[in-house]
Amino acid sequence: MADQEVGKVIHYYDKAMVAVVKLAKKIKAGDPLKVVKGENEFELTADSMQLNHEPISEGKPGEEVAIKVPSPAKEGAIVFKVEAA
């Protein structure tokens, strides 16, 4: 099954290594994600998610959630949920 688009990066905090993602679909803590912008791409597990500075275990469509990322994420990058092969 193909990876599923779940949202878009709308802001990135470089000192905290946190991307703010506007969600189009639901994601849960522990979901494998991929962030893609042009040639730049990296994968991560959504271990740390926050909404309004409060830890959450699930993000819903329309919410802007902060996700800790291992690499810089550019604004406008597309976030995909990685489907197991």
Chimera marker file (.cmm) of the C-alpha trace (Angstrom):
<marker_set name="trace">
<marker id="1" x="0.000" y="0.000" z="0.000" r="1" g="1" b="0" radius="0.5"/>
<marker id="2" x="1.246" y="3.509" z="-0.803" r="1" g="1" b="0" radius="0.5"/>
<marker id="3" x="2.234" y="6.003" z="1.866" r="1" g="1" b="0" radius="0.5"/>
<marker id="4" x="-0.692" y="8.227" z="2.874" r="1" g="1" b="0" radius="0.5"/>
<marker id="5" x="-0.440" y="12.028" z="3.041" r="1" g="1" b="0" radius="0.5"/>
<marker id="6" x="-1.437" y="13.148" z="6.541" r="1" g="1" b="0" radius="0.5"/>
<marker id="7" x="-0.452" y="16.811" z="6.644" r="1" g="1" b="0" radius="0.5"/>
<marker id="8" x="1.892" y="19.656" z="5.820" r="1" g="1" b="0" radius="0.5"/>
<marker id="9" x="4.660" y="21.408" z="7.769" r="1" g="1" b="0" radius="0.5"/>
<marker id="10" x="3.559" y="24.997" z="8.462" r="1" g="1" b="0" radius="0.5"/>
<marker id="11" x="6.426" y="25.999" z="10.774" r="1" g="1" b="0" radius="0.5"/>
<marker id="12" x="9.773" y="24.667" z="11.965" r="1" g="1" b="0" radius="0.5"/>
<marker id="13" x="11.598" y="25.579" z="15.189" r="1" g="1" b="0" radius="0.5"/>
<marker id="14" x="15.269" y="24.876" z="14.541" r="1" g="1" b="0" radius="0.5"/>
<marker id="15" x="16.547" y="25.197" z="18.125" r="1" g="1" b="0" radius="0.5"/>
<marker id="16" x="13.922" y="22.759" z="19.457" r="1" g="1" b="0" radius="0.5"/>
<marker id="17" x="13.976" y="20.556" z="16.293" r="1" g="1" b="0" radius="0.5"/>
<marker id="18" x="10.172" y="20.648" z="16.215" r="1" g="1" b="0" radius="0.5"/>
<marker id="19" x="7.917" y="20.801" z="13.144" r="1" g="1" b="0" radius="0.5"/>
<marker id="20" x="4.382" y="22.146" z="13.405" r="1" g="1" b="0" radius="0.5"/>
<marker id="21" x="2.166" y="20.037" z="11.146" r="1" g="1" b="0" radius="0.5"/>
<marker id="22" x="-1.341" y="20.980" z="9.997" r="1" g="1" b="0" radius="0.5"/>
<marker id="23" x="-3.064" y="17.602" z="9.887" r="1" g="1" b="0" radius="0.5"/>
<marker id="24" x="-5.357" y="16.443" z="7.086" r="1" g="1" b="0" radius="0.5"/>
<marker id="25" x="-5.734" y="12.949" z="8.551" r="1" g="1" b="0" radius="0.5"/>
<marker id="26" x="-5.488" y="11.395" z="12.024" r="1" g="1" b="0" radius="0.5"/>
<marker id="27" x="-2.092" y="10.222" z="13.345" r="1" g="1" b="0" radius="0.5"/>
<marker id="28" x="-1.183" y="8.481" z="16.585" r="1" g="1" b="0" radius="0.5"/>
<marker id="29" x="1.940" y="8.454" z="18.730" r="1" g="1" b="0" radius="0.5"/>
<marker id="30" x="4.233" y="5.731" z="17.425" r="1" g="1" b="0" radius="0.5"/>
<marker id="31" x="3.127" y="6.084" z="13.790" r="1" g="1" b="0" radius="0.5"/>
<marker id="32" x="5.995" y="5.914" z="11.269" r="1" g="1" b="0" radius="0.5"/>
<marker id="33" x="6.113" y="9.172" z="9.295" r="1" g="1" b="0" radius="0.5"/>
<marker id="34" x="8.046" y="10.518" z="6.319" r="1" g="1" b="0" radius="0.5"/>
<marker id="35" x="8.675" y="14.231" z="5.646" r="1" g="1" b="0" radius="0.5"/>
<marker id="36" x="9.280" y="15.185" z="2.004" r="1" g="1" b="0" radius="0.5"/>
<marker id="37" x="10.192" y="18.535" z="0.406" r="1" g="1" b="0" radius="0.5"/>
<marker id="38" x="11.817" y="18.385" z="-3.022" r="1" g="1" b="0" radius="0.5"/>
<marker id="39" x="15.001" y="16.293" z="-2.790" r="1" g="1" b="0" radius="0.5"/>
<marker id="40" x="14.988" y="16.404" z="1.031" r="1" g="1" b="0" radius="0.5"/>
<marker id="41" x="13.305" y="13.480" z="2.750" r="1" g="1" b="0" radius="0.5"/>
<marker id="42" x="13.587" y="11.720" z="6.100" r="1" g="1" b="0" radius="0.5"/>
<marker id="43" x="11.635" y="9.245" z="8.184" r="1" g="1" b="0" radius="0.5"/>
<marker id="44" x="10.784" y="9.312" z="11.869" r="1" g="1" b="0" radius="0.5"/>
<marker id="45" x="8.478" y="7.809" z="14.443" r="1" g="1" b="0" radius="0.5"/>
<marker id="46" x="5.934" y="10.210" z="15.941" r="1" g="1" b="0" radius="0.5"/>
<marker id="47" x="7.137" y="9.638" z="19.510" r="1" g="1" b="0" radius="0.5"/>
<marker id="48" x="6.683" y="13.161" z="20.828" r="1" g="1" b="0" radius="0.5"/>
<marker id="49" x="3.561" y="15.106" z="19.793" r="1" g="1" b="0" radius="0.5"/>
<marker id="50" x="2.064" y="18.180" z="21.418" r="1" g="1" b="0" radius="0.5"/>
<marker id="51" x="-1.007" y="20.341" z="20.934" r="1" g="1" b="0" radius="0.5"/>
<marker id="52" x="-0.963" y="23.760" z="22.641" r="1" g="1" b="0" radius="0.5"/>
<marker id="53" x="2.178" y="22.691" z="24.574" r="1" g="1" b="0" radius="0.5"/>
<marker id="54" x="0.375" y="19.660" z="26.038" r="1" g="1" b="0" radius="0.5"/>
<marker id="55" x="1.475" y="16.096" z="25.187" r="1" g="1" b="0" radius="0.5"/>
<marker id="56" x="-1.059" y="14.175" z="23.093" r="1" g="1" b="0" radius="0.5"/>
<marker id="57" x="-1.276" y="10.572" z="21.919" r="1" g="1" b="0" radius="0.5"/>
<marker id="58" x="-3.368" y="11.309" z="18.828" r="1" g="1" b="0" radius="0.5"/>
<marker id="59" x="-3.705" y="14.222" z="16.406" r="1" g="1" b="0" radius="0.5"/>
<marker id="60" x="-6.949" y="14.815" z="14.505" r="1" g="1" b="0" radius="0.5"/>
<marker id="61" x="-7.631" y="16.436" z="11.106" r="1" g="1" b="0" radius="0.5"/>
<marker id="62" x="-7.490" y="20.238" z="11.253" r="1" g="1" b="0" radius="0.5"/>
<marker id="63" x="-5.223" y="20.335" z="14.310" r="1" g="1" b="0" radius="0.5"/>
<marker id="64" x="-1.773" y="21.907" z="14.256" r="1" g="1" b="0" radius="0.5"/>
<marker id="65" x="0.459" y="19.515" z="16.187" r="1" g="1" b="0" radius="0.5"/>
<marker id="66" x="4.111" y="19.922" z="17.119" r="1" g="1" b="0" radius="0.5"/>
<marker id="67" x="6.241" y="16.870" z="16.369" r="1" g="1" b="0" radius="0.5"/>
<marker id="68" x="9.876" y="16.376" z="17.410" r="1" g="1" b="0" radius="0.5"/>
<marker id="69" x="11.916" y="15.661" z="14.252" r="1" g="1" b="0" radius="0.5"/>
<marker id="70" x="15.475" y="14.306" z="13.750" r="1" g="1" b="0" radius="0.5"/>
<marker id="71" x="16.277" y="16.627" z="10.796" r="1" g="1" b="0" radius="0.5"/>
<marker id="72" x="15.313" y="20.143" z="9.737" r="1" g="1" b="0" radius="0.5"/>
<marker id="73" x="11.874" y="20.264" z="8.110" r="1" g="1" b="0" radius="0.5"/>
<marker id="74" x="11.109" y="23.046" z="5.650" r="1" g="1" b="0" radius="0.5"/>
<marker id="75" x="7.779" y="24.859" z="5.646" r="1" g="1" b="0" radius="0.5"/>
<marker id="76" x="5.533" y="23.374" z="2.984" r="1" g="1" b="0" radius="0.5"/>
<marker id="77" x="7.026" y="19.887" z="3.359" r="1" g="1" b="0" radius="0.5"/>
<marker id="78" x="4.460" y="17.109" z="2.976" r="1" g="1" b="0" radius="0.5"/>
<marker id="79" x="4.096" y="14.606" z="5.826" r="1" g="1" b="0" radius="0.5"/>
<marker id="80" x="3.192" y="11.031" z="4.962" r="1" g="1" b="0" radius="0.5"/>
<marker id="81" x="2.229" y="8.093" z="7.171" r="1" g="1" b="0" radius="0.5"/>
<marker id="82" x="4.457" y="5.213" z="6.104" r="1" g="1" b="0" radius="0.5"/>
<marker id="83" x="2.491" y="2.056" z="5.371" r="1" g="1" b="0" radius="0.5"/>
<marker id="84" x="4.088" y="-1.295" z="6.195" r="1" g="1" b="0" radius="0.5"/>
<marker id="85" x="4.914" y="-3.304" z="3.104" r="1" g="1" b="0" radius="0.5"/>
<link id1="1" id2="2" r="1" g="1" b="0" radius="0.2"/>
<link id1="2" id2="3" r="1" g="1" b="0" radius="0.2"/>
<link id1="3" id2="4" r="1" g="1" b="0" radius="0.2"/>
<link id1="4" id2="5" r="1" g="1" b="0" radius="0.2"/>
<link id1="5" id2="6" r="1" g="1" b="0" radius="0.2"/>
<link id1="6" id2="7" r="1" g="1" b="0" radius="0.2"/>
<link id1="7" id2="8" r="1" g="1" b="0" radius="0.2"/>
<link id1="8" id2="9" r="1" g="1" b="0" radius="0.2"/>
<link id1="9" id2="10" r="1" g="1" b="0" radius="0.2"/>
<link id1="10" id2="11" r="1" g="1" b="0" radius="0.2"/>
<link id1="11" id2="12" r="1" g="1" b="0" radius="0.2"/>
<link id1="12" id2="13" r="1" g="1" b="0" radius="0.2"/>
<link id1="13" id2="14" r="1" g="1" b="0" radius="0.2"/>
<link id1="14" id2="15" r="1" g="1" b="0" radius="0.2"/>
<link id1="15" id2="16" r="1" g="1" b="0" radius="0.2"/>
<link id1="16" id2="17" r="1" g="1" b="0" radius="0.2"/>
<link id1="17" id2="18" r="1" g="1" b="0" radius="0.2"/>
<link id1="18" id2="19" r="1" g="1" b="0" radius="0.2"/>
<link id1="19" id2="20" r="1" g="1" b="0" radius="0.2"/>
<link id1="20" id2="21" r="1" g="1" b="0" radius="0.2"/>
<link id1="21" id2="22" r="1" g="1" b="0" radius="0.2"/>
<link id1="22" id2="23" r="1" g="1" b="0" radius="0.2"/>
<link id1="23" id2="24" r="1" g="1" b="0" radius="0.2"/>
<link id1="24" id2="25" r="1" g="1" b="0" radius="0.2"/>
<link id1="25" id2="26" r="1" g="1" b="0" radius="0.2"/>
<link id1="26" id2="27" r="1" g="1" b="0" radius="0.2"/>
<link id1="27" id2="28" r="1" g="1" b="0" radius="0.2"/>
<link id1="28" id2="29" r="1" g="1" b="0" radius="0.2"/>
<link id1="29" id2="30" r="1" g="1" b="0" radius="0.2"/>
<link id1="30" id2="31" r="1" g="1" b="0" radius="0.2"/>
<link id1="31" id2="32" r="1" g="1" b="0" radius="0.2"/>
<link id1="32" id2="33" r="1" g="1" b="0" radius="0.2"/>
<link id1="33" id2="34" r="1" g="1" b="0" radius="0.2"/>
<link id1="34" id2="35" r="1" g="1" b="0" radius="0.2"/>
<link id1="35" id2="36" r="1" g="1" b="0" radius="0.2"/>
<link id1="36" id2="37" r="1" g="1" b="0" radius="0.2"/>
<link id1="37" id2="38" r="1" g="1" b="0" radius="0.2"/>
<link id1="38" id2="39" r="1" g="1" b="0" radius="0.2"/>
<link id1="39" id2="40" r="1" g="1" b="0" radius="0.2"/>
<link id1="40" id2="41" r="1" g="1" b="0" radius="0.2"/>
<link id1="41" id2="42" r="1" g="1" b="0" radius="0.2"/>
<link id1="42" id2="43" r="1" g="1" b="0" radius="0.2"/>
<link id1="43" id2="44" r="1" g="1" b="0" radius="0.2"/>
<link id1="44" id2="45" r="1" g="1" b="0" radius="0.2"/>
<link id1="45" id2="46" r="1" g="1" b="0" radius="0.2"/>
<link id1="46" id2="47" r="1" g="1" b="0" radius="0.2"/>
<link id1="47" id2="48" r="1" g="1" b="0" radius="0.2"/>
<link id1="48" id2="49" r="1" g="1" b="0" radius="0.2"/>
<link id1="49" id2="50" r="1" g="1" b="0" radius="0.2"/>
<link id1="50" id2="51" r="1" g="1" b="0" radius="0.2"/>
<link id1="51" id2="52" r="1" g="1" b="0" radius="0.2"/>
<link id1="52" id2="53" r="1" g="1" b="0" radius="0.2"/>
<link id1="53" id2="54" r="1" g="1" b="0" radius="0.2"/>
<link id1="54" id2="55" r="1" g="1" b="0" radius="0.2"/>
<link id1="55" id2="56" r="1" g="1" b="0" radius="0.2"/>
<link id1="56" id2="57" r="1" g="1" b="0" radius="0.2"/>
<link id1="57" id2="58" r="1" g="1" b="0" radius="0.2"/>
<link id1="58" id2="59" r="1" g="1" b="0" radius="0.2"/>
<link id1="59" id2="60" r="1" g="1" b="0" radius="0.2"/>
<link id1="60" id2="61" r="1" g="1" b="0" radius="0.2"/>
<link id1="61" id2="62" r="1" g="1" b="0" radius="0.2"/>
<link id1="62" id2="63" r="1" g="1" b="0" radius="0.2"/>
<link id1="63" id2="64" r="1" g="1" b="0" radius="0.2"/>
<link id1="64" id2="65" r="1" g="1" b="0" radius="0.2"/>
<link id1="65" id2="66" r="1" g="1" b="0" radius="0.2"/>
<link id1="66" id2="67" r="1" g="1" b="0" radius="0.2"/>
<link id1="67" id2="68" r="1" g="1" b="0" radius="0.2"/>
<link id1="68" id2="69" r="1" g="1" b="0" radius="0.2"/>
<link id1="69" id2="70" r="1" g="1" b="0" radius="0.2"/>
<link id1="70" id2="71" r="1" g="1" b="0" radius="0.2"/>
<link id1="71" id2="72" r="1" g="1" b="0" radius="0.2"/>
<link id1="72" id2="73" r="1" g="1" b="0" radius="0.2"/>
<link id1="73" id2="74" r="1" g="1" b="0" radius="0.2"/>
<link id1="74" id2="75" r="1" g="1" b="0" radius="0.2"/>
<link id1="75" id2="76" r="1" g="1" b="0" radius="0.2"/>
<link id1="76" id2="77" r="1" g="1" b="0" radius="0.2"/>
<link id1="77" id2="78" r="1" g="1" b="0" radius="0.2"/>
<link id1="78" id2="79" r="1" g="1" b="0" radius="0.2"/>
<link id1="79" id2="80" r="1" g="1" b="0" radius="0.2"/>
<link id1="80" id2="81" r="1" g="1" b="0" radius="0.2"/>
<link id1="81" id2="82" r="1" g="1" b="0" radius="0.2"/>
<link id1="82" id2="83" r="1" g="1" b="0" radius="0.2"/>
<link id1="83" id2="84" r="1" g="1" b="0" radius="0.2"/>
<link id1="84" id2="85" r="1" g="1" b="0" radius="0.2"/>
</marker_set>
